[in-house]
Amino acid sequence: MNYTVQQIAEITNAQVIGDKNLLIKNIAFDSRIIYSTKNAAFIAINTQKNSGEKFIESAVDRGITVIISEHQYPQFENITWIIVKNSVEFLQKLAQHHFENSNLKSVGITGSNGKTILKEWLYQCLWNEFPTVKSPKSFNSQIGLPLSLLQINESHQLGIFEVGISMPNEMDVLENIFHPQIGLLTHIGTAHAANFYSEEDLIDEKIKLFKDSKVIIFNGDNILVNRKIREIYSSKKLISYGFNQHNDVTFKNNISKNEDVVVTYFDEEITFPVHQRDEATLTNALALITVLKELGISNDKIVDKINALKAVEMRLEAIEGIKNNIVINDSFNLDLDSLKTALQFLNEYKKSKKSLVLTDIIGVNTNSKELYEEVSELVNEQHFDNVFLIGEEITKFKDLFKSKTFTFIDTQELIDNKYLIEIENQIILLKGARKFEIEKLKDLLELRKHDTVLEVNLNAILHNINYHKSLLKPSTKMMAMVKANAYGLGSYEISEFLQHHHINYLGVAYADEGVELRKKGITTPIVVMNPEQHSYDAIIQYNLEPEIYSFRVLELFYEAVQKSGYDKKYPIHIKLETGMHRLGFKEYELDQLSQSLEYKNLKVQSIFSHLSSADVPSEKEFTLKQLEIFEKNSGYLIKNLGYQPLRHILNSSGITNYSSHHYDMVRIGIGMLGESANADIQKQLQSTVSFKTVISQISLVENGESVGYSRKYKTDHLTKIATIPVGYADGIPRLIGNQIGNVGINKTLAPIVGNICMDMMMIKVDDIPNVKEGDTVTVFNAKPSLKEFAEYCKTITYEVLTSISPRVKRIYIKD
Ligand SMILES: *Cc1c(COP(=O)(O)O)cnc(C)c1O
């Protein structure tokens, strides 16, 4: 976009206070990821749950001078205000105007599953055919779609936008601002179906998007979808795809066989090799082909493009590097959009020094001077300490970059040069076109090299937190339990992420865990659940808040506060015993407790208790009793205190099962990691943790031979055995050997055979087609799931996670 403040005000009927002639090219809605303040405005978005206005201050701190808001805050000086009636409606109106005045060919994707992957695939196939704009990620459509549309500029010829809805009537608003020429309806599944009366209602709502479309491409395997679209949109060009042979676009041959697949597109045939044969991937491939055909791409090109598609790794990985660096690896593709996204991602890390490796941008048709001017502007805003440029094109524009800049013809030259590996204590962003293979730099800079990793998906954690939040009143606070190294996943990394997403409290078990977080820069309030006697000084020094569960702890902690010279009321959290019989004050102690607290220089920040069986449906009666005791005893204590501390009692399963007892705060743990004992809730959560390794060796073992220690497995035919480099020292219990447990390869389970060794184990891979050395093995994630793995181990998911040895490398991914 490119509007003056005055134009924006005219389009949206807003009021301007300040400079009407300023030019706005970019609207930021998240004050934390403002990557450029030039020609940018910040919009304070108010939703039912949140007021964006509290972030105006941080946007101003970052240098923003134009604010779009429902209210003016005169305390900020030299700001131009665009005052609007309703921030969300403002965005929608501006986006509608912007879209309708662009000359863009547009694809609108809706459906329950596969939207994001199809959008990314289409983008990968099309961005070097036409200048293309797309939705950056899959955020909330009511706000995300308008923000995406506002990214359209004059040079774009094609726009690919994802439109998700979860509630009835949402599509009316969205269709009003965005009417795609080509409508694409992916699979309709049960996601969000709960908010609709019936599947039919859900379909009706989704296909409203296509009211003004010329062409509708849809998955015709769903009979109801097929019927509805043909009924409602009979006058449009309709193309159905799917496995079912009645579709216009389908597979000719048996796709389960290990050969090239043949797609019939009306009366044409297109043959291409596939690498993944699962149903979802193949269905998406049909949709992709259909859209590419519709956009006039030739069959030969389509085959080439599909061959070039890797499984979409559209994620940025953050890796622990050598010399205390953090390495952000985004070596998959490079274009302006993805450069922006990567720069935003960088801003989320608090390292003061940073370096960038950047290559030529390949395959865009624009004038290269203009292109690299824009690139250098984006890069200069970030004030990198070093910039390493690779490639013949970009190095010509070296002088545009204001940092200390080095130039190289190719990646190997940079590796040979050794500048890069001298960097210490920085965040290093690797951003390059695929051709340059800068992932080689990642190998060079990565700290430990292990094939075995525990991969933690931070996006999934956020999804799970937001799901639980959606069950709470907006005013209810949330504490995230990050005890025991955040259930084994990495206490600092998880806490840093949660802090960034405004979690209200963190909970740790021991003071040391809290001290470590403070030392690394976590400032969110931290409660220590088991404050040990020797740790009180550290607690006070590092501003941690202890759980006080007995008179002994109360007296000793109070003494420590007095000795420390702390002169305000020190925050503490009172734990009540309500039936768990672990820690806490009992009912008969409450009078004495109130008296003790009265004359002490302590502030009761919260009163809480813990449910023993919130996840056990058959113990509902007991749980209700616990809740009743809590209500009564906390109420009694509050009356005596004369002020209102926060009250909280629910853990993750409590949040979902006892929704009328959220009180002022809830304490989430396993739920944020995507686990629930309740099957319906489980469906709404995303799996967060993936424990992966690779096959070290495959052997054909003759009939009658034995495998592993003590000869516990004997073959009864010529058997294919794979050895993988994880064992009981990595946290895999030895008791799941001997065919009790399984691991997953290519989504198929393979049994563990023989005894598990300290660092290795053997699995039987007879039934896995095409298995080869170096293939990825899933210890747990999707198949087997964490829950299934815990069942093999005869334990609960919590113990599985906390048992994974520290030597297994943790890596963190975010979109
Ligand atoms: C660990 C813990 C929680 C979180 O429990 P989940 O079952 O993982 O949600 C909540 N409260 C307290 C006191 C805890 O120790």
The ligand as a Tripos MOL2 file, in Angstrom:
@<TRIPOS>MOLECULE
LIG
   15    15     1     0     0
SMALL
NO_CHARGES

@<TRIPOS>ATOM
      1 C1          2.7790  -28.8980   37.5780 C.3       1 LIG1
      2 C2          1.7130  -28.1160   38.1890 C.ar      1 LIG1
      3 C3          0.6350  -27.6440   37.4430 C.ar      1 LIG1
      4 C4          0.4090  -27.9740   35.9990 C.3       1 LIG1
      5 O1         -0.1440  -29.2460   35.8770 O.3       1 LIG1
      6 P1         -0.5860  -29.8450   34.4510 P.3       1 LIG1
      7 O2         -1.3110  -31.0740   34.7780 O.co2     1 LIG1
      8 O3          0.6780  -30.1070   33.7350 O.co2     1 LIG1
      9 O4         -1.4080  -28.8200   33.8090 O.co2     1 LIG1
     10 C5         -0.2730  -26.8150   38.0670 C.ar      1 LIG1
     11 N1         -0.1440  -26.4880   39.3720 N.ar      1 LIG1
     12 C6          0.8750  -26.9500   40.1250 C.ar      1 LIG1
     13 C7          0.9480  -26.5660   41.5500 C.3       1 LIG1
     14 C8          1.8300  -27.7770   39.5760 C.ar      1 LIG1
     15 O5          2.8270  -28.2240   40.3130 O.3       1 LIG1
@<TRIPOS>BOND
     1     1     2 1
     2     2     3 ar
     3     2    14 ar
     4     3     4 1
     5     3    10 ar
     6     4     5 1
     7     5     6 1
     8     6     7 2
     9     6     8 1
    10     6     9 1
    11    10    11 ar
    12    11    12 ar
    13    12    13 1
    14    12    14 ar
    15    14    15 1
@<TRIPOS>SUBSTRUCTURE
     1 LIG1         1 GROUP 0 **** ****
